[in-house]
């Protein structure tokens, strides 16, 4: 029987887990709506200002598996607090009147916080009852997505009235509160845990991911220096291949790649990767279309703040989708919900491709996208954790979040390449038809995601279910006796 103190701790723990996941996602995304303001304030090019977003995504992708491995060990609470301290310090650097290089350092430190989402899931799985932990993990996954929609309008509003430093000041404020919440609520990891960080593997993964995200963000490199881009792409492939081989041979790898042999884990990560590409394409298409001035022959010429408001339906419906997911999962299996969510997101692409002549239509398309992303994100952890021991929760989910981060970056790059290809020589803005073409690319991505999810559902059918139980099944069965 749980004591009154334990019930009180659980009540504080759940909102803290969701708040921390929301904060780190919102702060990492602050770079997107502030790119133009950064370029103006620091007198740098838009390409240089773009790195305030790219470097946060990069540091998050690199930090996620490392933190996931540390979170699987006995020092998870210390890891969470130390990471949040780094995020707070980085937030301070973005506010102080320092040169542009220090802003990039601060944004890189803020991006490290993205690795905490998987640790929040590990805490929930270890310290909450099974049914409640599943619902909490689903919501943590959702708020890590809708944090983007929360950060955009607030950052845009502060930037318009107080400048870019005021907008980044929001990050310093909320990350400080997140640190205090973690200090108050984070429990110690269960006894008997151990964790070893594969330093060589971390460096190989960091180098490979850096090149992948760099090549995804530097579209001009492909058009003006194709040979250099191809060489860097080959180096990235080599680094990631060496990392894979070393991880499979290591007894204590950074990420347990052997788990990918399980159809559920492999299928879920394929669906996450392709789905993330599609999700981010539509997110960037709608926000960019809304800010395009009327002089281009389309668009609405919205300011940064008003364009950020377009993302509010995304956040609200995303949260609704996430809240409904546990009830839906009582009736259908998670892979089928993933497939259905992919269809919903694809419907958002169809709406955007067919009807975008007024702002209300963009709000509808963004609402549909939000609901689909919310349900997709809430269902994903259940697919992976169903075949993952409790002790490996943080590590398993951290790899899934690396896959998601790379998918987001590629989605942004693919959308940009399609729009660039549809821009006539001498023009700043692409043709309206380029947005339709990009939407068709997104529909294709979601069709692939739906297919991968249906294949995954077949793999999880009773006749295909593996006979060996998960590694923590014996302990669960003993506890139920």
VOMAR-154913 format. One record per residue: x, y, z of N, C-alpha, C in turn. Coordinates in steps of 0.2 Angstrom, whole numbers, padded with zeros to 4 digits, always signed. Layout:
XYZXYZXYZ;...
This chain:
+0004-0006+0000+0000+0000+0000+0004+0006+0000;+0003+0011-0004+0007+0017-0005+0005+0022+0001;+0009+0025+0004+0008+0030+0009+0006+0037+0006;+0003+0041+0011+0001+0048+0009+0007+0052+0006;+0013+0051+0009+0019+0054+0006+0020+0052-0001;+0020+0046-0002+0021+0043-0009+0016+0046-0014;+0010+0046-0012+0005+0048-0016+0006+0056-0018;+0008+0060-0013+0010+0067-0014+0016+0068-0019;+0021+0063-0018+0027+0064-0022+0025+0062-0029;+0020+0057-0030+0018+0055-0037+0014+0061-0040;+0010+0064-0036+0006+0070-0039+0011+0075-0042;+0016+0077-0038+0021+0082-0040+0025+0079-0046;+0027+0073-0046+0031+0070-0051+0029+0071-0058;+0022+0069-0059+0019+0069-0065+0019+0076-0069;+0017+0081-0065+0017+0088-0069+0024+0090-0070;+0029+0088-0065+0036+0090-0066+0039+0087-0073;+0037+0080-0074+0040+0077-0080+0037+0080-0086;+0031+0082-0086+0028+0085-0092+0030+0092-0093;+0031+0096-0087+0034+0103-0088+0041+0103-0091;+0045+0098-0088+0052+0098-0091+0052+0097-0098;+0048+0091-0100+0048+0090-0107+0046+0095-0111;+0041+0099-0109+0038+0104-0113+0043+0110-0113;+0046+0112-0108+0051+0117-0108+0057+0116-0112;+0060+0110-0112+0066+0109-0116+0064+0109-0123;+0058+0107-0125+0056+0107-0132+0055+0114-0135;+0051+0118-0130+0050+0125-0132+0056+0129-0133;+0061+0128-0128+0067+0132-0128+0071+0130-0134;+0072+0124-0136+0076+0122-0141+0073+0125-0148;+0066+0125-0148+0063+0128-0154+0063+0135-0155;+0065+0139-0150+0065+0146-0150+0069+0149-0156;+0074+0146-0159+0078+0148-0164+0074+0149-0170;+0069+0145-0172+0065+0146-0178+0062+0152-0179;+0058+0155-0174+0054+0161-0176+0059+0167-0175;+0065+0166-0173+0069+0172-0171+0075+0173-0176;+0075+0169-0182+0080+0169-0186+0081+0176-0190;+0076+0179-0192+0076+0185-0195+0078+0191-0190;+0076+0191-0184+0077+0195-0179+0085+0195-0177;+0087+0189-0177+0094+0187-0175+0099+0190-0180;+0097+0189-0187+0101+0192-0192+0101+0199-0192;+0096+0203-0190+0096+0210-0190+0099+0212-0184;+0098+0209-0178+0102+0212-0172+0109+0211-0172;+0111+0205-0175+0119+0204-0174+0122+0205-0181;+0118+0208-0186+0121+0210-0192+0125+0204-0196;+0121+0198-0196+0124+0192-0199+0119+0190-0205;+0121+0185-0209+0117+0183-0214+0111+0179-0212;+0106+0178-0216+0101+0173-0214+0103+0166-0213;+0108+0164-0217+0111+0157-0217+0114+0156-0210;+0118+0162-0208+0122+0161-0202+0117+0161-0196;+0111+0165-0196+0106+0165-0191+0103+0159-0191;+0102+0155-0196+0099+0149-0196+0102+0144-0191;+0109+0145-0190+0112+0140-0186+0110+0141-0179;+0106+0146-0177+0104+0146-0170+0098+0141-0169;+0095+0138-0174+0091+0133-0174+0095+0126-0175;+0099+0126-0180+0102+0120-0182+0107+0117-0177;+0110+0122-0173+0115+0120-0168+0112+0117-0162;+0106+0119-0161+0102+0116-0155+0099+0109-0157;+0097+0108-0163+0095+0102-0165+0101+0097-0165;+0107+0099-0167+0112+0095-0168+0115+0093-0161;+0115+0098-0156+0118+0096-0149+0113+0091-0146;+0106+0092-0147+0101+0088-0144+0102+0081-0147;+0103+0080-0154+0103+0074-0157+0110+0070-0154;+0115+0074-0153+0121+0070-0150+0120+0069-0143;+0117+0073-0139+0117+0072-0132+0112+0067-0130;+0106+0066-0134+0101+0062-0132+0103+0055-0131;+0107+0051-0135+0109+0044-0133+0114+0044-0127;+0118+0049-0127+0123+0049-0121+0119+0050-0114;+0114+0055-0114+0110+0055-0108+0106+0049-0107;+0103+0046-0113+0099+0040-0112+0103+0035-0108;+0110+0034-0110+0114+0029-0107+0115+0031-0100;+0117+0037-0098+0118+0039-0091+0112+0038-0087;+0106+0040-0090+0100+0039-0087+0098+0032-0085;+0101+0027-0088+0100+0020-0087+0104+0018-0081;+0108+0022-0078+0112+0020-0073+0110+0023-0066;+0114+0022-0061+0112+0024-0054+0112+0032-0053;+0115+0036-0057+0115+0043-0056+0111+0047-0061;+0105+0044-0062+0100+0048-0066+0098+0054-0064;+0096+0055-0057+0094+0061-0054+0100+0067-0055;+0106+0065-0054+0112+0069-0055+0112+0071-0062;+0111+0066-0067+0112+0068-0074+0106+0073-0076;+0100+0072-0073+0095+0077-0075+0096+0084-0073;+0098+0084-0066+0100+0091-0064+0106+0094-0067;+0111+0090-0068+0117+0093-0072+0115+0096-0079;+0111+0092-0082+0109+0094-0089+0105+0100-0089;+0100+0101-0084+0096+0107-0084+0100+0113-0082;+0106+0111-0078+0110+0117-0076+0114+0119-0082;+0116+0115-0087+0119+0117-0093+0114+0121-0097;+0108+0119-0097+0103+0122-0101+0102+0129-0098;+0101+0130-0092+0100+0137-0089+0106+0141-0090;+0112+0138-0090+0119+0142-0091+0118+0144-0099;+0116+0140-0103+0116+0142-0110+0111+0147-0111;+0105+0147-0108+0100+0152-0108+0102+0159-0106;+0107+0159-0101+0110+0165-0099+0114+0168-0104;+0118+0164-0108+0122+0166-0113+0118+0169-0119;+0112+0167-0120+0108+0170-0125+0105+0177-0124;+0105+0178-0117+0102+0184-0115+0107+0190-0114;+0113+0188-0112+0119+0193-0110+0121+0196-0117;+0123+0202-0117+0125+0206-0123+0132+0204-0125;+0132+0198-0128+0139+0195-0130+0139+0194-0138;+0144+0193-0141+0145+0193-0148+0141+0186-0151;+0140+0186-0157+0135+0181-0160+0138+0174-0159;+0145+0173-0158+0147+0166-0157+0145+0164-0150;+0144+0168-0145+0142+0166-0139+0135+0164-0139;+0131+0167-0143+0124+0166-0144+0123+0158-0147;+0128+0156-0151+0128+0150-0154+0130+0145-0148;+0135+0147-0144+0136+0142-0139+0130+0141-0134;+0127+0147-0133+0121+0146-0128+0116+0142-0131;+0115+0143-0138+0109+0139-0141+0111+0131-0141;+0118+0130-0142+0120+0123-0142+0119+0120-0135;+0120+0124-0129+0119+0121-0123+0111+0120-0121;+0107+0125-0124+0100+0124-0123+0098+0117-0127;+0101+0116-0133+0099+0110-0136+0100+0104-0133;+0105+0104-0128+0107+0098-0125+0101+0095-0121;+0096+0100-0119+0090+0098-0115+0086+0093-0118;+0086+0093-0125+0082+0089-0129+0083+0081-0127;+0089+0080-0124+0090+0073-0122+0086+0071-0116;+0083+0076-0113+0080+0074-0106+0073+0071-0107;+0070+0071-0113+0063+0068-0114+0063+0061-0113;+0068+0057-0115+0069+0050-0114+0070+0049-0107;+0074+0053-0103+0075+0052-0096+0068+0053-0092;+0064+0057-0094+0058+0058-0091+0053+0052-0092;+0054+0049-0097+0050+0043-0098+0053+0037-0094;+0059+0037-0093+0062+0032-0089+0060+0033-0081;+0060+0039-0079+0058+0040-0072+0050+0038-0071;+0046+0040-0076+0039+0038-0076+0038+0030-0076;+0042+0027-0080+0041+0019-0080+0044+0016-0073;+0049+0019-0070+0051+0016-0064+0047+0018-0058;+0044+0024-0057+0041+0026-0051+0034+0027-0051;+0030+0025-0056+0023+0026-0057+0020+0019-0058;+0014+0018-0055+0010+0012-0057+0010+0011-0064;+0010+0005-0066+0010+0003-0074+0005+0007-0078;-0001+0007-0076-0006+0010-0080-0005+0018-0081;-0003+0021-0075-0002+0028-0075+0005+0030-0078;+0010+0025-0078+0016+0027-0081+0015+0027-0089;+0011+0022-0091+0010+0022-0099+0006+0028-0101;+0001+0031-0097-0002+0037-0099+0003+0043-0099;+0007+0043-0093+0012+0049-0092+0017+0049-0098;+0020+0043-0100+0025+0042-0105+0022+0045-0112;+0015+0043-0113+0012+0045-0119+0012+0053-0119;+0010+0056-0113+0009+0063-0113+0016+0067-0113;+0021+0064-0110+0028+0067-0111+0030+0067-0118;+0028+0062-0122+0030+0062-0129+0026+0067-0133;+0020+0068-0131+0016+0073-0134+0018+0080-0133;+0019+0082-0126+0021+0089-0125+0028+0090-0128;+0032+0085-0129+0039+0087-0132+0038+0089-0139;+0032+0087-0142+0030+0090-0149+0027+0096-0149;+0022+0097-0144+0018+0103-0144+0022+0109-0141;+0027+0108-0138+0031+0113-0136+0034+0118-0141;+0034+0115-0147+0036+0120-0153+0030+0125-0154;+0024+0123-0153+0019+0127-0154+0018+0132-0149;+0020+0130-0143+0020+0135-0137+0025+0140-0138;+0031+0138-0140+0037+0143-0140+0036+0148-0145;+0034+0146-0151+0034+0151-0157+0030+0157-0156;+0024+0157-0154+0020+0164-0153+0023+0168-0147;+0025+0165-0142+0028+0169-0136+0034+0172-0138;+0038+0168-0142+0045+0171-0144+0044+0177-0149;+0039+0176-0153+0037+0181-0158+0035+0187-0155;+0031+0187-0150+0028+0192-0146+0033+0196-0143;+0037+0193-0139+0043+0196-0135+0048+0199-0140;+0049+0196-0146+0054+0199-0150+0051+0205-0153;+0045+0206-0155+0042+0212-0157+0042+0218-0153;+0041+0216-0146+0041+0222-0141+0047+0223-0137;+0051+0218-0137+0057+0219-0133+0064+0217-0136;+0063+0214-0142+0069+0212-0146+0071+0205-0144;+0076+0203-0148+0078+0196-0148+0081+0194-0141;+0084+0198-0137+0086+0196-0130+0080+0195-0126;+0075+0199-0126+0069+0198-0122+0066+0191-0124;+0066+0189-0130+0063+0183-0132+0067+0177-0129;+0074+0178-0129+0078+0172-0126+0077+0173-0119;+0076+0178-0116+0075+0179-0109+0069+0174-0106;+0064+0173-0111+0059+0168-0109+0062+0161-0108;+0067+0160-0112+0070+0153-0111+0074+0153-0104;+0077+0158-0102+0080+0158-0096+0076+0157-0090;+0070+0161-0090+0065+0160-0085+0062+0153-0084;+0060+0150-0090+0056+0144-0089+0061+0138-0087;+0067+0139-0090+0072+0133-0088+0074+0134-0081;+0075+0140-0078+0076+0140-0071+0071+0137-0067;+0065+0138-0069+0059+0135-0065+0059+0127-0066;+0061+0125-0072+0062+0118-0073+0067+0115-0069;+0073+0118-0068+0078+0116-0064+0076+0115-0057;+0072+0120-0054+0070+0120-0048+0064+0114-0047;+0060+0113-0052+0055+0108-0052+0059+0101-0051;+0064+0100-0055+0068+0094-0055+0071+0093-0048;+0074+0098-0046+0077+0097-0039+0072+0095-0034;+0066+0097-0034+0061+0096-0029+0058+0089-0030;+0058+0087-0036+0053+0081-0038+0057+0074-0040;+0063+0075-0043+0066+0069-0046+0068+0064-0041;+0066+0058-0041+0068+0053-0037+0075+0050-0039;+0078+0046-0035+0084+0042-0036+0082+0036-0040;+0087+0034-0045+0086+0028-0049+0085+0022-0044;+0082+0017-0046+0081+0010-0042+0088+0008-0041;+0089+0004-0036+0096+0001-0035+0097-0004-0040;+0104-0006-0040+0106-0011-0045+0107-0009-0052;+0106-0003-0054+0107+0000-0060+0115+0001-0062;+0117+0000-0068+0124+0002-0070+0124+0005-0077;+0128+0009-0078+0128+0012-0085+0136+0014-0087;+0138+0012-0093+0144+0014-0095+0143+0018-0102;+0146+0024-0102+0146+0028-0108+0151+0026-0113;+0150+0024-0119+0155+0022-0124+0157+0029-0127;+0163+0031-0125+0165+0038-0127+0167+0038-0135;+0170+0032-0137+0172+0032-0144+0166+0032-0148;+0161+0028-0146+0154+0028-0150+0151+0034-0150;+0151+0038-0144+0148+0045-0144+0151+0049-0149;+0158+0049-0150+0162+0054-0154+0160+0052-0161;+0160+0045-0163+0158+0043-0170+0151+0045-0172;+0146+0044-0167+0139+0046-0168+0139+0054-0169;+0142+0058-0165+0142+0065-0165+0145+0067-0172;+0150+0064-0174+0153+0067-0181+0148+0065-0186;+0145+0059-0186+0141+0057-0192+0135+0061-0192;+0132+0062-0186+0126+0066-0185+0127+0074-0187;+0133+0076-0185+0134+0083-0187+0134+0084-0194;+0138+0079-0198+0138+0080-0205+0131+0079-0208;+0127+0075-0206+0120+0074-0209+0116+0080-0208;+0116+0083-0202+0112+0089-0201+0115+0095-0204;+0122+0095-0205+0125+0101-0208+0123+0101-0215;+0123+0095-0218+0122+0094-0226+0114+0095-0227;+0110+0093-0222+0103+0095-0223+0101+0102-0222;+0105+0106-0218+0104+0113-0217+0107+0117-0222;+0113+0115-0225+0117+0119-0230+0115+0118-0237;+0109+0120-0239+0106+0118-0246+0111+0122-0251;+0114+0127-0250+0118+0131-0255+0124+0127-0256;+0126+0123-0252+0132+0118-0253+0131+0113-0258;+0125+0111-0259+0124+0106-0264+0123+0109-0271;+0121+0115-0271+0120+0119-0277+0127+0122-0280;+0131+0124-0275+0137+0127-0278+0143+0123-0277;+0143+0119-0272+0149+0114-0271+0147+0107-0270;+0145+0104-0276+0142+0098-0276+0147+0092-0274;+0153+0093-0276+0158+0088-0275+0160+0088-0267;+0161+0094-0264+0162+0094-0257+0156+0091-0253;+0150+0092-0255+0144+0090-0252+0144+0082-0252;+0146+0079-0258+0146+0072-0259+0151+0069-0255;+0157+0072-0254+0163+0069-0250+0161+0069-0243;+0158+0075-0241+0155+0075-0234+0150+0070-0232;+0146+0069-0237+0140+0064-0236+0143+0057-0236;+0149+0055-0240+0152+0049-0239+0155+0048-0232;+0159+0053-0230+0162+0053-0223+0157+0052-0218;+0151+0055-0218+0145+0054-0214+0143+0047-0214;+0142+0044-0220+0140+0037-0220+0146+0032-0217;+0152+0034-0218+0157+0030-0215+0157+0030-0208;+0157+0036-0205+0157+0037-0198+0151+0033-0195;+0145+0034-0198+0139+0030-0195+0140+0023-0195;+0143+0020-0201+0144+0013-0202+0149+0010-0197;+0154+0014-0196+0159+0012-0190+0156+0012-0184;+0152+0017-0182+0148+0017-0176+0144+0011-0175;+0140+0009-0180+0136+0004-0180+0139-0003-0179;+0145-0004-0182+0149-0010-0181+0152-0010-0174;+0154-0005-0172+0157-0005-0165+0152-0006-0160;+0146-0003-0161+0141-0004-0156+0138-0011-0156;+0138-0014-0162+0136-0021-0162+0141-0026-0158;+0147-0024-0158+0153-0028-0155+0154-0027-0148;+0152-0021-0146+0153-0019-0139+0148-0022-0134;+0150-0023-0128+0146-0026-0123+0142-0021-0120;+0144-0015-0120+0141-0009-0117+0140-0003-0122;+0136-0004-0127+0136+0001-0133+0132+0007-0130;+0133+0013-0134+0130+0019-0132+0122+0018-0133;+0120+0014-0139+0113+0013-0140+0113+0005-0141;+0109+0001-0139+0108-0006-0140+0105-0007-0147;+0110-0007-0152+0108-0008-0158+0105-0015-0160;+0107-0020-0155+0104-0027-0156+0096-0027-0155;+0094-0022-0151+0087-0021-0150+0083-0020-0157;+0087-0017-0162+0083-0016-0168+0082-0022-0172;+0085-0028-0170+0083-0034-0173+0076-0036-0172;+0073-0033-0166+0066-0035-0165+0062-0031-0170;+0057-0034-0173+0053-0031-0178+0049-0025-0175;+0047-0025-0169+0043-0020-0166+0048-0013-0166;+0054-0014-0163+0058-0009-0162+0060-0006-0169;+0062-0010-0174+0065-0008-0180+0059-0005-0184;+0053-0008-0184+0047-0005-0188+0045+0002-0185;+0045+0002-0178+0044+0009-0175+0048+0014-0177;+0055+0013-0177+0060+0018-0179+0059+0020-0186;+0058+0015-0190+0057+0017-0198+0051+0021-0198;+0045+0020-0195+0039+0024-0195+0041+0031-0192;+0044+0031-0187+0046+0037-0184+0050+0042-0188;+0055+0039-0192+0060+0043-0196+0056+0046-0202;+0052+0041-0206+0049+0044-0212+0043+0048-0209;+0039+0047-0204+0034+0051-0202+0036+0058-0200;+0042+0058-0196+0045+0064-0194+0047+0069-0200;+0049+0066-0205+0050+0070-0211+0044+0073-0214;+0039+0069-0214+0032+0072-0217+0029+0077-0212;+0029+0076-0206+0027+0080-0201+0030+0087-0201;+0037+0087-0202+0040+0094-0202+0039+0097-0208;+0039+0094-0214+0037+0097-0220+0031+0101-0220;+0026+0098-0217+0019+0102-0217+0020+0108-0212;+0023+0107-0206+0024+0112-0201+0027+0118-0204;+0033+0117-0208+0036+0122-0211+0033+0125-0217;+0029+0121-0221+0026+0124-0227+0020+0129-0224;+0016+0127-0219+0011+0131-0217+0014+0138-0214;+0019+0137-0210+0021+0144-0207+0025+0148-0212;+0028+0145-0217+0031+0149-0222+0026+0152-0226;+0021+0149-0228+0016+0151-0233+0012+0157-0229;+0011+0156-0223+0007+0162-0219+0011+0168-0219;+0018+0168-0219+0022+0174-0218+0024+0177-0225;+0022+0173-0231+0024+0176-0237+0020+0182-0239;+0023+0188-0241+0019+0194-0242+0014+0193-0248;+0009+0197-0248+0004+0197-0254+0007+0198-0260;+0013+0202-0260+0016+0204-0267+0018+0198-0271;+0019+0192-0267+0021+0186-0271+0015+0183-0275;+0009+0185-0274+0004+0183-0277+0000+0178-0273;+0002+0176-0267-0001+0172-0263+0001+0174-0256;-0001+0170-0251+0001+0171-0244-0002+0177-0240;-0001+0178-0234-0005+0182-0230+0000+0188-0226;+0006+0188-0227+0011+0193-0225+0010+0194-0217;+0010+0188-0214+0009+0189-0206+0016+0190-0203;+0015+0194-0197+0021+0195-0193+0023+0189-0190;+0029+0189-0187+0032+0183-0183+0027+0181-0178;+0024+0186-0174+0020+0184-0169+0013+0181-0171;+0010+0184-0176+0004+0182-0179+0005+0175-0182;+0010+0174-0186+0011+0168-0189+0012+0162-0183;+0015+0164-0178+0016+0159-0172+0009+0157-0169;+0004+0162-0170-0003+0160-0168-0006+0154-0172;-0004+0154-0178-0006+0148-0182-0004+0142-0179;+0001+0141-0175+0003+0135-0172-0001+0133-0166;-0005+0138-0163-0009+0136-0157-0014+0131-0159;-0017+0130-0164-0021+0124-0165-0017+0118-0166;-0011+0118-0168-0007+0113-0168-0006+0110-0161;-0004+0115-0157-0003+0113-0150-0009+0110-0146;-0015+0114-0147-0021+0112-0143-0023+0105-0146;-0024+0104-0152-0026+0098-0155-0021+0092-0154;-0015+0094-0154-0010+0089-0152-0011+0086-0145;-0012+0091-0140-0013+0088-0133-0020+0084-0133;-0025+0086-0137-0031+0082-0137-0030+0075-0139;-0026+0075-0145-0025+0068-0148-0021+0064-0143;-0016+0067-0139-0012+0063-0135-0016+0061-0129;-0021+0065-0126-0025+0063-0121-0030+0057-0123;-0032+0057-0129-0037+0052-0131-0033+0046-0133;-0027+0046-0134-0023+0040-0136-0024+0034-0131;-0023+0035-0125-0024+0029-0120-0030+0026-0121;-0036+0029-0122-0042+0026-0122-0043+0023-0129;-0040+0025-0134-0041+0022-0141-0036+0016-0141;-0031+0016-0137-0027+0010-0137-0030+0004-0133;-0035+0006-0129-0039+0000-0126-0043-0004-0131;-0044-0001-0137-0048-0004-0142-0044-0007-0148;-0039-0003-0150-0035-0005-0155-0027-0006-0153;-0023-0009-0157-0016-0010-0155-0013-0004-0158;-0007-0002-0154-0003+0004-0156-0001+0005-0163;+0001-0001-0166+0003+0000-0173-0002+0002-0178;-0008+0000-0176-0014+0002-0180-0016+0010-0179;-0015+0012-0173-0015+0019-0171-0010+0023-0175;-0004+0021-0175+0001+0024-0179-0001+0025-0186;-0003+0019-0189-0006+0020-0196-0011+0025-0197;-0016+0025-0192-0022+0029-0193-0019+0036-0192;-0015+0038-0187-0012+0044-0187-0008+0047-0193;-0005+0042-0196-0002+0044-0202-0007+0046-0208;-0012+0043-0208-0018+0045-0212-0020+0052-0211;-0021+0053-0204-0024+0060-0202-0019+0065-0204;-0012+0064-0203-0007+0069-0205-0007+0070-0213;-0008+0064-0216-0009+0065-0224-0015+0069-0226;-0020+0068-0222-0026+0072-0223-0025+0080-0223;-0020+0081-0218-0018+0088-0217-0015+0091-0223;-0010+0087-0226-0007+0088-0232-0012+0089-0238;-0017+0085-0238-0022+0086-0244-0026+0092-0243;-0028+0094-0237-0031+0100-0236-0027+0106-0238;-0021+0106-0236-0016+0112-0238-0015+0112-0245;-0015+0106-0249-0013+0106-0256-0020+0109-0259;-0026+0107-0257-0032+0109-0260-0035+0116-0259;-0034+0118-0252-0037+0124-0250-0033+0128-0245;-0030+0133-0248-0026+0138-0244-0027+0145-0246;-0033+0147-0248-0034+0153-0250-0036+0158-0245;-0038+0156-0239-0039+0160-0233-0036+0157-0227;-0035+0162-0222-0031+0160-0216-0035+0154-0212;-0042+0154-0212-0045+0149-0209-0043+0142-0211;-0042+0141-0218-0040+0135-0220-0034+0133-0218;-0029+0137-0217-0023+0135-0214-0023+0133-0207;-0028+0136-0203-0029+0134-0196-0032+0127-0196;-0036+0126-0201-0039+0119-0201-0034+0114-0202;-0030+0115-0207-0024+0111-0209-0020+0110-0203;-0018+0115-0200-0013+0115-0194-0017+0111-0188;-0023+0111-0188-0027+0108-0182-0027+0100-0184;-0028+0098-0190-0028+0091-0192-0021+0088-0191;-0015+0092-0193-0009+0090-0192-0007+0089-0184;-0009+0094-0180-0008+0093-0173-0011+0087-0170;-0018+0086-0172-0021+0080-0169-0017+0073-0171;-0015+0073-0178-0012+0067-0180-0005+0066-0177;-0001+0072-0176+0005+0071-0173+0005+0069-0165;-0001+0072-0162-0002+0071-0155-0003+0063-0154;-0007+0060-0158-0009+0053-0157-0003+0049-0159;+0000+0051-0164+0006+0047-0167+0011+0047-0161;+0013+0053-0159+0018+0053-0154+0016+0049-0147;+0010+0050-0145+0008+0046-0139+0008+0039-0140;+0007+0036-0146+0006+0029-0147+0013+0026-0148;+0018+0030-0150+0025+0027-0152+0028+0024-0146;+0029+0027-0140+0033+0024-0135+0030+0017-0133;+0023+0016-0133+0021+0010-0131+0023+0004-0136;+0024+0006-0142+0026+0001-0147+0033-0002-0145;+0038+0003-0143+0045+0001-0142+0045-0002-0135;+0042+0001-0130+0043-0001-0123+0040-0007-0121;+0035-0010-0126+0032-0016-0125+0037-0022-0125;+0043-0021-0128+0048-0026-0129+0054-0023-0126;+0054-0018-0122+0060-0016-0119+0060-0016-0111;+0066-0019-0108+0066-0019-0101+0066-0012-0098;+0063-0012-0092+0063-0005-0088+0069-0002-0088;+0075-0006-0086+0081-0003-0086+0084+0000-0092;+0081-0001-0098+0083+0001-0104+0079+0006-0107;+0074+0009-0103+0069+0013-0106+0072+0020-0109;+0076+0023-0105+0079+0029-0107+0083+0028-0113;+0087+0023-0113+0092+0021-0119+0088+0020-0125;+0082+0016-0125+0078+0014-0131+0075+0020-0133;+0072+0024-0129+0068+0030-0132+0073+0035-0134;+0079+0036-0131+0083+0041-0134+0085+0039-0141;+0086+0033-0143+0088+0032-0150+0082+0034-0154;+0076+0032-0152+0070+0034-0156+0069+0042-0157;+0072+0046-0152+0072+0053-0152+0077+0056-0157;+0083+0052-0157+0088+0054-0162+0085+0053-0169;+0082+0047-0170+0079+0046-0177+0074+0052-0178;+0070+0054-0173+0065+0059-0174+0068+0066-0176;+0074+0067-0173+0077+0074-0174+0080+0074-0181;+0083+0068-0183+0086+0068-0190+0080+0068-0195;+0075+0065-0193+0069+0066-0198+0067+0073-0199;+0066+0076-0193+0064+0083-0193+0069+0087-0198;+0075+0086-0196+0080+0090-0200+0079+0089-0208;+0079+0083-0209+0078+0081-0217+0071+0083-0219;+0066+0083-0215+0060+0086-0218+0060+0093-0219;+0064+0097-0215+0065+0104-0216+0069+0105-0222;+0074+0101-0223+0078+0102-0229+0075+0100-0235;+0071+0095-0235+0067+0093-0241+0062+0098-0243;+0058+0100-0238+0053+0105-0240+0057+0112-0243;+0062+0114-0240+0066+0119-0243+0069+0118-0250;+0071+0112-0251+0074+0110-0258+0068+0111-0263;+0062+0108-0261+0057+0108-0266+0054+0115-0268;+0054+0119-0262+0052+0126-0264+0057+0130-0267;+0064+0129-0266+0069+0132-0270+0069+0130-0277;+0067+0124-0278+0067+0121-0285+0061+0125-0289;+0056+0127-0285+0050+0130-0288+0051+0138-0288;+0057+0141-0287+0058+0148-0287+0061+0150-0293;+0058+0154-0297+0061+0157-0303+0067+0161-0302;+0071+0161-0307+0077+0165-0307+0076+0172-0306;+0079+0175-0301+0078+0182-0299+0072+0184-0295;+0069+0179-0293+0063+0180-0288+0065+0177-0281;+0062+0180-0276+0064+0179-0269+0059+0173-0267;+0053+0173-0269+0048+0168-0266+0046+0163-0271;+0045+0157-0269+0044+0151-0274+0037+0152-0277;+0035+0149-0283+0029+0149-0286+0024+0146-0281;+0018+0147-0281+0012+0144-0277+0012+0137-0278;+0013+0135-0285+0013+0128-0286+0018+0124-0283;+0024+0127-0281+0029+0123-0277+0027+0121-0271;+0022+0124-0267+0019+0122-0261+0015+0116-0262;+0011+0115-0268+0008+0109-0269+0012+0103-0271;+0018+0105-0274+0022+0099-0275+0025+0097-0269;+0027+0101-0264+0030+0099-0258+0025+0095-0254;+0018+0097-0254+0013+0094-0251+0012+0087-0253;+0013+0086-0260+0013+0079-0263+0019+0075-0260;+0025+0078-0259+0030+0074-0256+0028+0072-0249;+0025+0076-0246+0023+0075-0239+0018+0069-0239;+0013+0069-0243+0008+0064-0244+0012+0057-0245;+0017+0057-0249+0021+0051-0250+0024+0049-0244;+0027+0053-0240+0030+0051-0234+0026+0048-0229;+0020+0051-0229+0015+0048-0224+0012+0042-0226;+0011+0041-0233+0009+0034-0236+0014+0029-0234;+0021+0030-0234+0026+0026-0232+0026+0024-0225;+0024+0029-0221+0024+0028-0214+0018+0024-0212;+0012+0025-0215+0006+0021-0214+0008+0013-0216;+0011+0012-0222+0013+0006-0224+0018+0002-0219;+0023+0006-0216+0027+0003-0211+0024+0001-0205;+0019+0005-0203+0015+0004-0197+0010-0002-0198;+0008-0003-0203+0003-0009-0205+0008-0015-0205;+0014-0015-0208+0018-0021-0208+0020-0022-0200;+0021-0017-0196+0023-0018-0189+0017-0021-0186;+0011-0019-0187+0005-0022-0184+0005-0030-0186;+0006-0031-0192+0006-0039-0194+0011-0042-0190;+0017-0039-0189+0023-0043-0185+0021-0044-0178;+0016-0039-0175+0014-0040-0168+0008-0044-0167;+0005-0047-0173-0001-0051-0172+0001-0057-0168;-0004-0061-0165-0003-0066-0160+0001-0072-0163;+0000-0073-0170+0004-0079-0173+0011-0077-0174;+0012-0070-0174+0019-0068-0176+0023-0066-0169;+0019-0066-0163+0022-0063-0157+0028-0068-0155;+0034-0065-0153+0039-0069-0151+0037-0073-0144;+0040-0079-0143+0038-0083-0138+0042-0081-0132;+0048-0078-0132+0052-0075-0127+0050-0069-0124;+0049-0069-0117+0046-0063-0114+0051-0057-0114;+0049-0051-0113+0054-0046-0112+0059-0047-0106;+0064-0044-0105+0069-0045-0100+0067-0044-0093;+0062-0039-0092+0060-0038-0086+0053-0042-0084;+0051-0046-0088+0045-0050-0087+0045-0054-0081;+0051-0058-0080+0051-0062-0074+0050-0058-0067;+0053-0052-0067+0052-0048-0061+0045-0046-0060;+0041-0044-0066+0034-0042-0065+0030-0048-0063;+0031-0054-0066+0027-0060-0064+0028-0062-0057;+0034-0061-0054+0035-0062-0047+0032-0057-0043;+0032-0051-0045+0028-0046-0041+0021-0047-0040;+0018-0050-0046+0011-0051-0046+0009-0057-0042;+0013-0061-0040+0011-0067-0037+0009-0066-0029;
